[in-house]
Amino acid sequence: MRGVTGRYTVPMITTYVFPPLLVIHIALGAAALVSGLVAMASRKGATGLHERAGKIYFGTMLGMAASAVLLTSWEPDRLSMTAGIWTIYLVLTSWSAARSKTGMAGPMEQASLPLALLATALFLDGGIAAFRAPDGNFQGMSHVGFWVFGGLAALSVMFDLSLFWRRKLQPRQRVARHLWRMVMAYFLAATSLFLGQQDDVFPFMQGSPILLIPSLATLAFLTYWVVRVRFVRNWIGVQTTQKVT
């Protein structure tokens, strides 16, 4: 038993578990980025393409995020592990918002909240560790990065608590909730690939501003649609007299 559970545990994991899990992680990540792009580009509710691509995105993004947490759980990579935890939460709650036509909080929101709380705590703790470090970094990430992601994670927790208090969201609020959480998960995945892994995946473009395009384009898409859904009267492309709230 000592040979299995003692000093040989980590070498066995890195030799026999890590490589196939990494392949699965890359495959799921690629599928998630492609299907997510199709879902964002397709017209909602017109041909069903958005829904079909969304289902693929949901499953592959969950698998990618879960495998990322496993891959980074025994490595000193707090940022990636925490981003994976937060991504799982974002995808689950976004999917629940899309499926719940009533806009009411359900078991999914209640069960997922601890993930958001854990992610917030880990992000902020990483920021504190980086702030106290002589160079202002923790595991290669500036304290500013940890603060930003920690603040966003805390904001998602506040939105959940607001939902629990009000018990129900209006249609615009429900769609906005689905939208920003799903696209934020896409942003995390795209940023991790094009910026976080550029040394390994894009060594010939290391440091190039071109690698910023996927992340910036995702943020632009998110900003446009959140503003449209929340504040534009004709937000679904159909004439309506509903008052904007």
C-alpha positions in Angstrom: 0.0 0.0 0.0 2.8 2.3 0.7 4.0 2.0 -2.9 0.6 3.1 -4.1 -0.4 5.8 -1.6 3.0 7.0 -0.4 5.8 8.6 -2.3 4.8 7.0 -5.7 1.4 8.7 -5.8 2.3 11.9 -7.5 4.7 10.3 -10.1 2.0 7.8 -11.0 -0.6 10.6 -11.4 1.6 12.8 -13.5 2.7 9.8 -15.7 -0.6 7.9 -16.2 -3.4 10.4 -15.4 -2.1 13.8 -16.4 -1.4 13.2 -20.1 -4.8 11.7 -21.1 -6.6 14.2 -18.9 -4.7 17.0 -20.6 -5.7 15.7 -24.0 -9.3 15.6 -22.9 -9.1 19.1 -21.5 -7.7 20.4 -24.8 -10.3 18.7 -26.9 -13.2 19.9 -24.7 -11.8 23.4 -24.7 -11.5 23.5 -28.5 -15.1 22.2 -28.8 -16.3 24.7 -26.3 -14.7 27.7 -28.0 -16.1 26.6 -31.4 -19.6 25.8 -30.2 -19.7 28.9 -28.1 -18.8 31.0 -31.1 -21.5 29.4 -33.1 -24.0 30.0 -30.3 -23.1 33.7 -30.1 -23.2 34.2 -33.8 -26.4 32.4 -34.5 -29.8 34.0 -34.3 -31.6 33.1 -31.1 -34.7 31.0 -31.5 -34.8 31.2 -35.3 -33.5 27.9 -36.7 -32.6 26.1 -33.4 -28.9 26.4 -34.2 -28.3 28.6 -31.1 -29.9 26.0 -28.9 -28.1 23.1 -30.4 -24.7 24.9 -30.2 -25.5 26.0 -26.7 -26.1 22.5 -25.5 -22.7 21.4 -26.9 -21.1 24.5 -25.3 -22.7 23.7 -22.0 -21.4 20.2 -21.8 -17.9 20.8 -23.3 -17.3 24.0 -21.2 -18.3 22.1 -18.0 -15.9 19.3 -18.9 -13.1 21.6 -19.8 -13.5 23.6 -16.6 -13.7 20.5 -14.4 -10.6 19.0 -16.1 -8.8 22.3 -15.6 -9.5 22.2 -11.9 -8.2 18.6 -11.7 -5.0 19.4 -13.8 -4.1 22.4 -11.6 -5.1 20.9 -8.2 -1.6 19.5 -7.7 0.3 22.3 -9.4 1.0 25.9 -8.1 -1.6 27.6 -10.3 -4.1 29.2 -8.1 -5.5 31.5 -10.8 -6.3 28.7 -13.3 -7.8 26.4 -10.6 -10.0 29.2 -9.3 -11.0 30.3 -12.7 -12.1 26.7 -13.4 -14.2 26.6 -10.3 -15.8 29.9 -11.1 -16.4 28.8 -14.7 -18.3 25.7 -13.6 -20.5 28.0 -11.4 -21.1 30.5 -14.3 -22.1 27.8 -16.8 -24.4 26.0 -14.4 -26.2 29.2 -13.3 -26.4 30.5 -16.9 -27.9 27.3 -18.1 -30.4 27.4 -15.3 -31.4 31.0 -16.2 -32.0 30.0 -19.8 -34.1 26.9 -19.0 -36.2 28.5 -16.2 -38.8 30.5 -18.1 -40.3 31.7 -14.8 -37.1 33.5 -13.7 -37.4 32.0 -10.2 -34.4 30.8 -8.3 -34.2 27.0 -8.1 -32.0 24.2 -6.7 -29.3 24.9 -9.3 -28.7 28.4 -8.0 -28.7 27.2 -4.4 -26.3 24.3 -5.0 -23.9 26.4 -7.1 -23.6 29.3 -4.7 -20.8 27.6 -2.6 -18.7 27.4 -5.8 -19.0 31.2 -6.3 -18.1 31.8 -2.7 -15.1 29.5 -2.9 -13.9 31.1 -6.1 -14.3 34.6 -4.6 -12.3 33.6 -1.5 -9.5 32.0 -3.5 -9.2 35.0 -5.8 -9.1 37.5 -3.0 -6.7 35.3 -1.0 -4.4 35.2 -4.1 -4.6 38.9 -4.3 -3.6 39.3 -0.7 -0.6 36.9 -1.2 0.5 38.8 -4.3 0.1 42.2 -2.7 2.3 41.1 0.2 5.0 39.6 -2.1 8.0 41.8 -2.8 7.4 41.8 -6.5 3.6 42.1 -6.2 3.0 38.8 -7.9 1.7 35.4 -6.7 2.5 32.4 -8.9 3.2 34.7 -11.8 0.0 36.8 -11.5 -0.2 40.4 -10.4 -2.3 41.2 -7.4 -4.4 43.4 -9.7 -5.5 40.4 -11.7 -6.6 38.5 -8.6 -8.5 41.6 -7.4 -10.3 42.1 -10.7 -11.4 38.4 -10.9 -12.2 38.4 -7.2 -14.4 41.5 -7.6 -16.3 39.9 -10.5 -16.8 36.7 -8.6 -18.1 38.6 -5.6 -20.4 40.5 -7.9 -21.9 37.3 -9.2 -22.5 36.2 -5.6 -24.3 39.5 -4.9 -26.5 39.0 -7.9 -27.4 35.5 -6.6 -28.3 36.9 -3.2 -30.4 39.6 -4.9 -32.2 36.8 -6.8 -32.8 34.9 -3.6 -34.2 38.0 -2.0 -36.5 38.9 -4.9 -37.2 35.3 -5.7 -38.0 36.1 -9.3 -36.4 37.9 -12.3 -38.1 39.8 -15.0 -37.6 38.5 -18.6 -34.9 41.1 -19.4 -33.1 40.3 -16.2 -33.2 36.6 -16.7 -31.8 36.8 -20.3 -29.1 39.2 -19.1 -28.2 36.8 -16.4 -27.9 34.0 -18.9 -26.0 36.1 -21.3 -23.3 37.6 -19.1 -22.5 34.4 -17.3 -22.2 32.2 -20.4 -20.1 34.8 -22.2 -17.9 35.5 -19.2 -17.2 31.7 -19.1 -16.2 32.0 -22.8 -14.0 35.0 -22.0 -12.2 33.1 -19.3 -11.6 30.1 -21.6 -10.4 32.3 -24.5 -8.1 34.4 -22.3 -6.6 31.3 -20.7 -5.8 29.9 -24.2 -4.6 32.9 -26.1 -3.0 34.8 -23.2 -2.4 32.4 -20.4 -1.0 29.6 -22.6 0.8 31.6 -25.3 4.2 30.3 -24.3 3.1 26.7 -25.1 0.5 27.1 -27.8 1.6 30.3 -29.6 5.3 30.6 -29.0 5.8 32.2 -32.5 3.3 35.0 -31.5 4.4 35.4 -27.9 3.6 39.0 -26.7 1.8 39.9 -29.9 -1.2 42.2 -29.5 -3.1 39.9 -31.9 -3.6 37.5 -29.1 -5.7 40.1 -27.3 -8.3 40.1 -30.1 -10.4 37.1 -28.9 -10.6 38.4 -25.3 -11.4 42.0 -26.4 -13.9 40.8 -29.0 -15.7 38.7 -26.4 -15.9 41.6 -24.0 -17.3 43.8 -26.8 -19.9 41.2 -27.6 -20.9 40.9 -23.9 -21.1 44.7 -23.4 -23.2 45.2 -26.5 -25.8 42.5 -25.7 -26.1 43.2 -22.0 -26.7 46.9 -22.8 -29.2 46.0 -25.5 -31.1 43.5 -23.4 -31.3 45.7 -20.3 -32.0 49.1 -21.9 -33.1 48.9 -25.5 -36.9 48.8 -26.0 -36.8 46.6 -29.1 -34.3 44.3 -27.5 -35.3 41.0 -29.3 -35.9 42.5 -32.7 -39.7 42.6 -32.4 -41.7 45.7 -31.9 -42.9 45.9 -28.3 -44.6 48.4 -26.0 -43.1 46.8 -22.8 -41.5 49.5 -20.6 -37.8 49.2 -20.1 -36.9 48.6 -16.4 
